[in-house]
């Protein structure tokens, strides 16, 4: 098998704190080292950024890397690009590597954009003749859908925005014609149009056999563009496989530890003075230790009792709200008023049913609310924090992204 990158039992360790904080420390530190007076530091002064990582990436493969901050993602790319060396294990790379670990890394802010193109291009292995030939194309790429970008090319880069840094950095790296392209959150500072242009270019690289490693907290590009993904956790590879399955596993792991707070400022289910919800029940669901679950496509049914006081009855409505647990994204909110159902009294019993919610498998937070129409604020909330939609084993495939699957869709392909 022809691999572009191979990790074999790689370990990487860092020391906490600075080894030499000031120039005045150099002489005594050197003397202590020569005389053997340096004492061995205890193990808790060090931490392992990567632990026994083994990985093989095929030529032409686009590998996505997900994981929480501090999991070792940037360290992995820094090892591949030889910015760092491993403490244990071996790393083998084949071909020319272009690395974008930090937007604008290596740029000299007192130099102009033009000067930085030549400086950074040279550091990436391009000869002056090659840069001369590609200069106009680099500027055009960086200025894609950015009117007047070329006018700043002779301006010192200290006056560039973070987006302009990212544009020029990616444009230079894209013109190195790399065999391996490493990207670490490099497009987060760019605008949407430029990001789309970059991913079009990355797809061209894939078709031409370039190997791409993409580290991103934005999981959509991982699912949409990569043909494989790994999940780094606690400095080692937790999972490796299909991008959509890896992202869902990663989000599920994160949601276990997340403290969902997007709507926690609203009154609880026992607010009492204004409104109150009680005896909330969900029907036909599987009950687990960490919450409720049901299969994709299965209706959501339930009931509750309510009491309402003080404000006009016409101002009250019932609301069903679903958030994605991983990041608090609001999936939908529906009101009883939308379906011409108006409370006729200040206390009573309510049944509800969502026949086709079409939420994709994942972890969600489900709210039942008594809401004020006039102020659009919740007056009482019942929150089910652990609400999981399970994969049914049919209907869906691993390439589906997002949170919602449309219902019946008519395709006319004539």
C-alpha positions in Angstrom: 0.0 0.0 0.0 1.3 3.5 -1.0 1.0 5.8 2.1 1.7 9.5 2.2 1.9 9.6 6.0 2.8 6.9 8.5 2.8 7.2 12.3 4.2 4.3 14.2 3.8 4.3 18.0 4.4 8.0 18.2 4.6 9.8 21.6 5.1 13.5 22.1 5.8 15.1 25.5 5.9 18.8 26.6 7.2 20.4 29.7 4.9 22.7 31.6 6.3 26.2 32.0 9.4 27.8 30.4 12.7 26.1 30.7 14.6 29.4 30.4 12.6 32.5 31.2 15.3 35.1 30.9 18.8 35.5 29.4 20.2 35.8 33.0 19.1 32.2 33.6 21.1 30.8 30.7 24.5 30.8 32.5 23.4 29.1 35.8 21.3 26.6 33.9 24.2 25.7 31.6 26.6 25.4 34.6 24.2 23.2 36.5 23.8 21.0 33.5 27.6 20.6 33.0 28.2 19.9 36.7 25.3 17.5 37.0 23.4 19.7 39.5 20.2 19.7 37.6 17.7 17.5 39.4 15.3 15.3 37.5 11.9 17.0 37.4 8.9 15.0 38.7 6.6 13.5 36.1 3.8 16.0 36.9 6.0 18.7 35.3 5.4 17.1 31.9 2.4 16.1 29.9 1.9 13.9 26.9 0.3 15.6 23.9 0.2 12.3 22.0 0.4 8.8 23.4 1.3 5.8 21.3 -0.4 7.0 18.1 -0.3 4.8 15.0 -1.8 6.0 11.8 -1.5 5.4 8.1 -2.9 7.9 5.5 -3.1 6.8 1.9 -2.0 9.0 -1.0 -4.9 11.1 -2.3 -6.9 10.6 0.9 -8.6 13.5 2.7 -8.5 12.9 6.4 -10.5 14.9 8.9 -9.3 15.3 12.5 -11.8 16.2 15.3 -11.4 16.5 19.0 -11.6 18.9 21.9 -9.0 21.6 22.6 -5.8 20.0 23.9 -6.5 16.6 22.4 -3.3 16.7 20.3 -4.6 17.7 16.9 -2.2 20.6 16.2 0.7 18.6 17.7 0.0 15.9 15.2 0.2 18.3 12.3 3.3 19.9 13.7 5.0 16.5 13.9 4.0 15.7 10.3 5.4 19.1 9.1 8.6 18.5 11.1 8.1 21.6 13.2 8.3 19.2 16.2 10.1 15.9 16.7 8.5 12.9 18.5 9.9 11.7 21.8 9.2 8.1 20.8 8.2 6.4 17.6 8.7 7.1 14.0 6.9 9.3 11.4 7.4 8.8 7.7 6.1 11.3 5.1 6.4 11.1 1.3 6.3 14.1 -1.0 6.2 17.9 -0.7 4.3 19.2 2.4 2.5 22.5 2.6 1.4 23.4 6.1 -1.1 25.9 7.3 -1.2 25.3 11.0 -1.8 29.0 12.0 -3.2 31.7 9.7 -0.3 33.9 8.6 2.4 31.9 10.5 5.8 33.1 9.2 4.4 36.4 7.9 6.5 39.4 8.9 3.9 42.1 9.7 6.3 45.0 8.8 6.8 43.5 5.3 4.3 44.1 2.6 2.0 41.5 1.2 4.3 41.3 -1.9 7.4 40.8 0.2 5.7 38.1 2.3 4.6 36.2 -0.7 8.3 35.8 -1.7 9.4 35.2 1.9 6.8 32.6 2.7 7.0 31.0 -0.7 10.7 30.5 -0.3 10.3 29.0 3.1 7.8 26.5 1.6 10.4 25.4 -1.0 9.4 27.6 -4.0 12.2 29.2 -6.1 12.0 32.9 -7.0 11.4 32.0 -10.7 8.4 29.8 -9.7 7.0 32.6 -7.4 7.4 35.2 -10.2 5.4 32.9 -12.5 2.7 32.3 -9.9 2.6 35.8 -8.3 -0.4 37.2 -10.2 -2.3 33.9 -9.6 -1.6 34.0 -5.9 -2.9 37.6 -5.6 -6.0 36.8 -7.7 -6.7 33.7 -5.5 -6.4 35.7 -2.3 -8.6 38.4 -3.6 -11.4 36.1 -4.8 -14.7 38.1 -4.5 -12.8 40.7 -2.5 -12.9 43.9 -4.6 -9.6 45.9 -4.3 -7.6 43.3 -2.5 -4.7 43.7 -5.0 -4.4 47.3 -3.9 -3.2 46.2 -0.5 -0.5 43.9 -1.8 2.2 46.7 -1.3 0.8 47.6 2.1 2.6 46.4 5.3 0.7 43.4 6.7 0.3 44.9 10.1 -2.7 46.8 8.6 -4.3 43.5 7.2 -7.4 42.1 8.9 -7.3 38.5 10.2 -9.4 37.5 7.1 -6.9 39.1 4.7 -4.1 37.2 6.5 -6.0 33.9 6.1 -6.6 34.6 2.4 -3.0 35.3 1.6 -1.7 32.4 3.7 -4.0 29.9 2.0 -3.3 31.4 -1.5 0.4 30.9 -1.1 0.1 27.4 0.3 -2.3 26.5 -2.5 0.3 27.4 -5.1 3.1 25.3 -3.7 1.6 22.3 -5.5 2.0 20.1 -2.5 1.8 16.4 -2.3 0.4 16.7 1.3 -1.6 19.7 2.5 -2.1 20.2 6.2 -4.8 22.6 7.5 -5.6 23.5 11.1 -8.7 25.8 11.4 -7.1 27.9 8.7 -10.4 29.0 7.1 -12.2 30.0 10.3 -11.1 33.7 9.7 -12.1 33.7 6.0 -15.6 34.8 4.8 -18.1 32.2 3.5 -17.4 32.9 -0.2 -13.7 32.5 0.2 -14.2 29.3 2.2 -16.2 27.9 -0.6 -13.5 28.8 -3.1 -10.9 27.1 -0.9 -12.9 23.9 -0.7 -13.4 23.8 -4.4 -9.6 24.0 -4.7 -9.2 21.3 -2.1 -11.5 19.0 -4.2 -9.3 19.7 -7.2 -6.3 18.6 -5.1 -8.0 15.4 -4.1 -8.8 14.6 -7.7 -5.2 15.2 -8.6 -4.0 12.8 -5.9 -3.0 15.3 -3.2 -3.3 14.1 0.4 -5.2 16.5 2.7 -5.4 16.6 6.5 -8.1 18.9 7.8 -8.4 19.8 11.5 -11.6 21.8 12.2 -14.1 22.4 15.0 -16.6 23.1 12.2 -17.7 19.5 11.6 -19.6 20.2 8.4 -16.5 20.3 6.2 -15.3 17.1 7.8 -18.5 15.3 6.8 -18.9 17.0 3.4 -15.4 16.7 2.0 -13.4 14.1 3.9 -13.5 10.4 3.0 -12.2 9.4 6.4 -11.9 10.9 9.9 -10.3 10.3 13.2 -11.4 11.4 16.7 -8.5 12.4 19.1 -9.3 12.2 22.8 -6.9 12.3 25.7 -3.9 12.3 23.3 -4.7 9.2 21.5 -7.0 8.1 18.6 -10.4 7.2 20.1 -12.1 6.3 16.8 -11.2 6.0 13.1 -13.6 5.6 10.2 -16.5 7.1 8.2 -16.5 10.9 8.7 -20.2 11.2 9.5 -20.1 8.3 12.0 -17.0 9.7 13.6 -18.5 13.2 13.9 -21.7 11.8 15.5 -19.6 9.8 17.9 -17.5 12.9 18.8 -20.6 15.0 19.3 -22.2 12.3 21.4 -19.1 12.1 23.6 -19.0 15.9 24.0 -22.7 16.1 24.9 -22.2 13.7 27.8 -20.0 16.4 29.4 -21.7 19.5 28.1 -23.7 21.7 30.5 -26.4 22.9 28.2 -27.0 26.5 28.9 -28.6 28.1 25.9 -32.0 28.5 27.6 -31.3 27.8 31.2 -32.0 31.4 32.2 -35.7 30.8 31.8 -37.9 29.9 34.8 -38.0 26.2 35.8 -40.9 23.9 35.8 -41.9 25.0 39.2 -42.1 28.7 38.7 -45.5 28.6 40.3 -46.5 32.3 40.6 -47.1 32.9 36.9 -47.3 29.4 35.3 -46.5 25.8 36.2 -46.0 22.5 34.4 -46.4 19.2 36.1 -47.0 15.5 35.5 -45.0 15.6 32.2 -45.1 12.2 30.5 -43.6 10.9 27.2 -45.2 7.9 25.5 -43.7 5.0 23.6 -40.1 5.9 24.4 -37.2 3.8 25.7 -36.0 5.0 29.1 -32.3 4.9 29.8 -30.1 5.9 32.7 -29.1 9.1 30.9 -32.5 10.0 29.4 -35.0 9.0 26.7 -34.5 7.5 23.3 -36.6 6.7 20.3 -36.0 5.5 16.7 -35.7 7.9 13.8 -39.2 8.5 12.3 -41.0 7.4 15.5 -43.6 10.1 16.6 -43.0 12.1 19.8 -46.1 11.9 22.0 -46.7 13.1 25.5 -48.9 15.0 27.9 -48.7 17.4 30.8 -50.8 19.4 33.3 -50.6 23.2 33.6 -51.6 26.1 35.7 -51.6 29.8 34.6 -52.3 33.0 36.5 -52.0 36.8 36.6 -51.7 37.6 32.8 -54.5 37.6 30.2 -55.4 34.1 29.0 -55.1 35.3 25.4 -51.4 35.9 26.0 -50.7 32.2 26.8 -49.5 29.6 24.3 -47.8 26.2 24.6 -44.5 25.6 22.9 -42.4 22.6 21.9 -38.7 23.3 21.4 -35.8 21.1 20.4 -32.1 22.0 20.7 -29.1 20.1 19.5 -27.3 19.1 22.7 -23.8 19.3 21.3 -23.8 23.0 20.6 -27.2 24.3 21.7 -28.4 24.9 18.1 -32.1 25.6 17.9 -33.6 22.9 15.7 -37.3 24.1 15.9 -39.9 25.8 18.0 -43.6 25.2 17.4 -46.5 27.0 19.2 -50.0 25.7 19.8 -51.3 29.0 18.3 -49.7 28.0 15.0 -52.2 25.1 14.8 -55.2 27.2 16.0 -55.2 25.6 19.4 -55.9 28.2 22.1 -56.0 27.5 25.9 -59.6 27.9 27.1 -58.9 27.9 30.8 -56.2 28.7 33.3 -55.5 25.1 34.3 -55.9 21.8 32.6 -54.4 18.7 30.8 -52.7 18.9 27.4 -51.7 16.1 25.0 -49.3 16.6 22.1 -47.9 14.6 19.2 -45.2 15.4 16.7 -46.0 12.9 13.9 -43.0 13.7 11.7 -40.2 15.5 13.5 -37.6 14.2 11.0 -34.7 14.8 13.3 -31.6 12.8 12.3 -30.0 10.4 14.8 -28.2 12.3 17.6 -28.6 13.9 21.0 -31.1 16.6 21.7 -32.7 18.7 24.5 -36.5 18.8 24.4 -38.4 21.7 26.1 -42.1 22.0 26.8 -43.0 25.6 27.5 -45.8 27.9 28.6 -44.9 31.0 26.6 -46.1 34.6 26.5 -47.2 35.6 23.0 -46.8 39.4 23.6 -43.3 39.3 25.1 -42.2 36.1 23.4 -40.7 34.9 26.7 -41.1 31.5 28.4 -43.1 31.6 31.7 -42.5 28.0 32.7 -40.3 25.3 31.2 -40.0 21.5 31.5 -36.6 20.4 30.1 -35.7 16.8 29.1 -31.9 17.1 28.8 -31.3 13.6 27.5 -33.4 13.0 24.4 -31.7 10.7 21.8 -32.8 9.8 18.3 -31.4 6.4 17.4 -30.4 5.1 14.0 -33.1 2.6 12.8 -30.7 0.6 10.6 -32.6 1.5 7.5 -33.9 4.6 5.7 -30.7 6.6 6.4 -27.1 6.3 5.3 -23.9 7.7 6.9 -23.6 10.6 4.4 -26.6 12.5 5.7 -25.6 15.7 7.5 -27.3 18.3 9.7 -30.2 17.8 12.1 -33.2 17.5 9.8 -34.4 15.1 7.1 -37.1 16.4 4.8 -40.3 14.3 4.4 -41.6 13.1 1.1 -39.6 14.7 -1.8 -40.8 14.4 -5.4 -38.0 14.1 -7.9 -38.7 14.8 -11.6 -35.6 13.7 -13.5 -37.2 13.6 -17.0 
